[in-house]
Amino acid sequence: MRIVFCGTPEFAVPSLKQFLQERDFEIVGVVTQPDRARGRGQKIAVSPVKQAATAAGLAVHQPEKIRSAEAEALLGKLAPDAIAIIAYGQIVPARLLGIARFGWINLHASLLPKYRGAAPIAWAIANGEKRTGVTTMRIDAGMDTGDILLQKDTEIGAEEAAPELSLRLASLGAPLMVETLRGLADGRIAPRAQNHAEATMAPMLKKEDGRIAWSRTAEEISNRMRGFAPWPGAYTDFRGQVCHLWGKPAARREDQARVGTLRLSGDELLVKCGGGTLLKVERVKLEGRKEVAAAEFARGARLGGDERFGSE
């Protein structure tokens, strides 16, 4: 089967490498996002998919826009049987959907129709889900609304953060992509429509999503800390400065203080959260300073009796 592989981030790399190991697939081209200037130094960054493809000696194409006439002509010339598309980063126009006989086959990091959108891993963790998984689907003109082909589920670890879960789901999805394309070729897979009434959304993360609302319970805050790692993280205000935090729920409760109030209990730094719950802070990073353990932060800050995080 002739495959064009479309993808950009690290999440797509295991699937690319899986296809390269299979003798019944030929990758006739790799499409990835253009190199971009990133970071403070504005150095040119090459996508992980491009790095893996170049190392494997594959032809790499980087159209500025997949909807352009040049990109359409390129795909037509490559004449793929199927196009594998994983976290590519651009919306495919409807006119290109029929360019391969088996269509554009996507690996999505959720159990669709739950968590459609750009950040399914982050929102699944942030919302306290216990299980998630990967779905292969044939994309259509909507946002993650195409027919489901295969799914594989897995448990979310109690302390698992988004980067770790992303690695696991990428590895889980790679063989599922191969199984999906073989199943389509053999006629063994019957696509099934999604139940749109059960759909939930996982929009692209914004910086403001990381601001801690101390009225949430400690468990809810901890879930968002794990889900929003590494960006935007979880942050609050402390003495007029932005303060990034990492922590987990404490076993004890506190019913008297206002939310956001800090308490020192031995070497433990606790913060009052909603519902009488407490968050045990483990690490702290004030803006412009290095990340330190909570106990070191507390000693340096010389906390007063009425110190609070945030302004709720």
Buried (B, 14 or more C-beta within 10 A) or exposed (E): BBBBBBBBBBBBBBBBBBBBEBEEBEBBBBBBBEEEEEEEEEEEEBBBBBBBBEEBEBEBBBBEEBBEEEBBEBBEEBEBBBBBBBBBBBEBBEEBBEBBEBBBBBBBBBBBBBBBBBBBBBBBBBBBBEEBBBBBBBBBEEEBBBBBBBBBEBEBEEEBBBEBBBEBBBEBBBBBBBBBBBBBBEEEBEBEEBEEEEBBBBEEBEEEBBBBBBBBBBBBBBBBBBBBBEEBBBBBBBEEEEBBBBBBBBEEEBEEBEBBBBBBEEEBBBBBBBEBBBBBBBBBBBEEEEEBBBBBBBEEBEBEEEBBBBEE
